[in-house]
Amino acid sequence: MNKKFQRKQRAWLASFVLSILATCMAPAASAQTSLTVATSNAHAWMVSQMDGSGLITSYQRGHISYTYDQAVAVIAYALSGDSARAKTILSTLQGLQNADGSFYDAYFTKTLRGQDTNEEVGPNMWVSLAVASYDNLTGDHSFDAMAQKNIQWCLQFQQADGGFDGGLDSSGNVLTWASTEHNEDAYAVLSFFGNTTAASNVKAFLDGVVWNSTDGRFDTGRGDTSVHTDVNAWGVLALGASGTHNYAAGLAFNQSCCESMQSNSRTTAEGFDFDGDMNDVWLEGTGQNAEAFAVAGDSANWNTFVNQVILDQDSSGGVQYSMEGTNNDYFTMSTSNAVSSTGWLFIAADQYNPFQP
């Protein structure tokens, strides 16, 4: 049985199960949208965001294309069977790749000039993660050389503790902090492309430096014990539910510290905030957590949180980045429909793990 057929069969089964659960559990007056309709609408919205330049615009009515969002879009397009648009984005990124193998963090959509000329390890690794999923889902390996060149650029930032420092700022200075999520990205990419020694070293960093045994969760980074929900979801996606540690405990931590219910003009929905102040629902992160629950075998929470994201989906098919637009200590989150949140709805609904293609 080929992978595409297996994936479609799995998506049909998930949609069937969801429809049964919705019938049994949801009030009749608020019948939930089926996964098939939700993902079809999500794909339609993402098509509307594609620009003639070959990149996807990250936010509705925006003008910037974040590199990470390009990777999420490639994966969502490939999952939908839209390999042509996935290939368009990868081909455009191939043309934008710097001579040393790196990518900028963001580009102006129309002109393709660098908008954020930091070159951070995380967004760079996500390009290679997108190539890995594109390989797996389409059988087309024409972008492997681009990924390998990118990986070689990233490897210069791996430190003695196994962790990757942040990359380069716009002036070419090394960013000496180490982000847990960037290292989770790195572990997934290095494992897929056969860089086994480097992957083993970064796993040692994840297990020995940034795993917080007291709380049963991942810290945000090297020496940074602050609380952010994505590192725990991505930890499960990259490493599995258990291994050296009980990584799924991080999902329970997310529920205890960061699960929030909010209301706006669209809906009332429950999901995960970016951090621990519980004053917003970060819909991208809620999709990430939903997929992590699926990987951990928790179908009830997968079902719950996929449906909560769907509640926010508007008639165009787009999903807001966050419901309330609060500041998460890094930036003020947008309430616009976003590629990241809409793409993660697609990924979670399909129960596809982009960290282990």
N, C-alpha and C positions, 0 to 999 in steps of 0.2 A: 504494500500500500504506500503510495507516495506521500510526501510530507504535506503537499498542498491539499490533497484529499483528506488526510487525517485532520488537518487544521480546520477545514470546512465542516467535517463531520463533528469535531469537537465543538465548534462554534454553534452548529445547529442544536447539538445536545444541550449545551449551556443555555441557549435561548429557550429550548423546550422546558428545561428544569426551571428557569427563571419565570416562565409564564405560569407554571404550576404553582410555584411559591407565591407569585403575585396574587393568583386567584385565591389561595388559601389564607394569605397573611395580610394583604392590603385591603383597606376599605373599598367597597365597590365604587364609591363616588370619586376615588382618586386612583383609578386603575393605572398601573405603571406601564411605561412605554417598553415594548419588547427590545431586546438587545439588537435584533436585526434592524429595526427601524432606527434605533439610536445610533448605531454605527453607520448606517446608510446616510443619515442626516449629518453625522460628524464628517464623513468623507465629502459630502457635498459642500459643507462649509469650508473645509480645507482646500478643496478645488478652487473655491472663490477667492482664497487668499494667495494663490499662486500668481506670481508676477512674470511678465514676459522676459525679465532678466534671467530667469531660471531658478530664483530662490523663492521661498515662501515668506510672506510678511508675518511677523511674529504676533502682532496684535491687530484686531480689526480696526480699520481706518488708521493704521500706523504706517511707518516708513522705514523701519529697521528690521533686519533679519538676523536674529541671534543664532550663532553657530549651533548651539545645543538644540534649538528649535528645529533647525534643518535636519538634524539627526533624528529627532522624534518624528518629524513628518515623513522621512524616508521609511522608517519602520512602520508607521501607520499606513502609508500608501502601499507598501509591499504586502502588509497583512490583508488589505482590502482587495488585492489582486491588481492594483494600479501600478504595475511595475514601471510603466513609462514615465510617470511623474517622479517616482522614486529615483529612477535613473537620471532624469533631468537635473534634479537637485545635486546628486553625486557628481555628475559631469560638470556642473557649474562650480562646485567646490573644488573639483580637480583643477580647474582653471585658476582658482583663487589661491591654491596652496602655495605658500611661500617656498623659496628655493631651498630653505633648510628643512622643509617638511611640515612646518607649523601652519596653523590657521589663526586669524584674529578672532577675538571673542564675538564680534558682531560686524555686520556690513550694512551700509545704506542699500536698501532694496533695489532702487532704480539704477543707481550708478555703480554699485558693487565696490565702492570705495570702503576702506576700513572705517567703521563708526566707533568701535571700541577696540583699540589696537593693542590692548593687553593680549598676551598669548598664554592662556592658562591651561594647565594640564587637563582639567576636567572637560571643558568643551572640546578640546582636541581629542581626548580619548573617546568622547561620544561620537565623533565622526567615524572613528574606527569601529565603534560598536554598531553604528548604522551599516557600515560595510559588512560586518559579520552577519547581521540579520538579513541584509540584502543577498549575501551569498547563500545563506540557508534557505531563504524563502523563494528565490528565483533561480538558483543554480548558476547565476552569472558572476564570475570571479574577476571581472575586468577592472575592478577598483582595488584589488588586493595590494597592488604595488603602491598605490596612494596611501593605504592604511599602514603598510610596512614602513614607508618613509616617515610617516607621522609618528609611529611607535618609536622609531630610532631617535627622533627629536625628543620625545618625551622622556626616554630613558636617562638622559643626562641629568634629570632632576631627582633620580632615586638616590636616597641617602643611606648612611650606614645602618640605620634602624629599619631599613626596608621601605620606608614611606617616601612618597613623592612630594617634594616641595611644590609650591603653587605654579611655577612657570616664570614668565617674564612680564614686567609691566611695560607700559607704552614707551618708556625710555630705554628698555633693554636691561633693566636691573632685575636680579633674581628675587622672586617672591619667596621668602624663606619660611612662610607658614606652610603647614601641611593639612589639607582638608580631608576629613574622613570620606566624604562622598567622592572626591576626586580619586582617592585610593581604592575605593570600591569599584569605580569605573575602570581603573588601571588593572585591578585583579581580573576582572571579566575579560578585558581586551587581551591581556597577556596570556591568559589561559586559552582563549579561543585560537590565537595565532601561534601558539606553540612556544612562547617565551617562558619556559617552565621555571627556570631558576629565578628570573625576575618576579614571576608570579608568586613563587614560594616565599620570596623575601617580602613582598608587599602583604601577603597573608600574615606573616609573622608580625608585621606592623599593626595590622587590623586586630589581630588576636591579643598582642602583647602590649601595645602602646595606647590604642584608643578604645579598646573594650573596657567599659566601666563595670567591673564585677559587683560593686556595691549596689548599683541601681539596676543591673541586668539590661544594659543598653550600650550603644556607642556614644562616645563623646563626639563633639563637633569636629575636633581636630587635635593635632599634637599640642598638648598643654591647654586645651580649650574644653572645659567641662560643661559649657552651656548646652541647652536643650534645643534640638531641632529634629523634627520628625522624619525628614527624608533619609537621614543616615541609618535609621533603624529599618525602614522599609527597604532601602537599597542593600543593606547588609544581608537581609534574608534573600533578596533576589540574586545577589552575587555569591553568597556562601551557602545558601540553603537554610532550612529552618533550624538545623542543629549541626554540630561538628565539634570543634574545639570548645565552643560555648553553646549555650542554648540561645541562638540568635533570635528565635521567635519570641523570646522574652521581651525584646525591644518593641514588638508590636503591642504587647500588653502594656508596656510602659507608655507608649504613645496614647493608648486609650485612657490611661489613668491621668496623664498630665496634659493632654492636648486635644482631646475630643471635645467638640464644641457644636452647639446648635445656633444658627443665625437665621434671621429673616431679612429679606430685602424685597424690592418691587417684583422680583421674579417668583420667589418661592420661599419656603422655610425648609432648610436642609441641615443635616447633621454630617459633620466630617471632621477633618483634622486641621488645626491651625499650624502655621509654619513653626511656631515656637510654643512656649508654655503658658502664654497669657490668656489663651482661649477667648480672644475677642474677634475672631474671624474664622471663616472656613476657607482654607486654601484648597481649591478644587484640583489643581495639579497634584498636590501632595495626597489628597484623598484618593485619587486614582492610583497613585503609586502604592499607597497602603492597601487598597483593594487587591491589587495584583500580588502584593506580598502575602496577604491572607490566603490567596489562592495557592501560592507556592507552598505555604505552610499547611495546606490541607484543611483550612478553616472556611468551608464553603458558605457558612451562615454569614460570617462577617464580609466575605467577598460579595455575596449577594446584596447585603445591606448597603455597603458603601458604593458599589457600582450604581445602585439605584438612586442613592443620594446625589451622586454627580449628575445622573440623568435628569433629576428634578430641576437642575439649574439650566439644562440645555434649552436654548430658545428656538424659535421657529426656523431660524436659519441653519441650525445644527451646531452652532458654536457654544462653548462653555466658558464662563468667566474664569479669569485667573484666580480671583478671590471674590468672595461675596460682599465684603465690606470695605476693601481698599485700605487696610490698616498698614502701619509701618512695622516691619519685622526685624528691626535693628540693622538691616542691611540696606533696604530700600522700601519705598512705599509701593505696596502691591496694587496692581491695576485691577479695576473691575470690568475691563473690556474682555470680550471673547479672545481667547488666546490659543495659539497652536499647541503649547505645552499641555494645557489642561484638556483640550479637545483630543489631542493625540493620545494622552494617557487614558482617557475614557476608552478609546478604541483598543489600546493595548490591554487594559484590564478586562474589558468586555470579552475579548478574545482569549483571555487567560494565557497570554503569551509573555514569556520572560525574556526581555531583550538582553539581560545579563548572561543568560545561558542559552544562546540561540541553537 
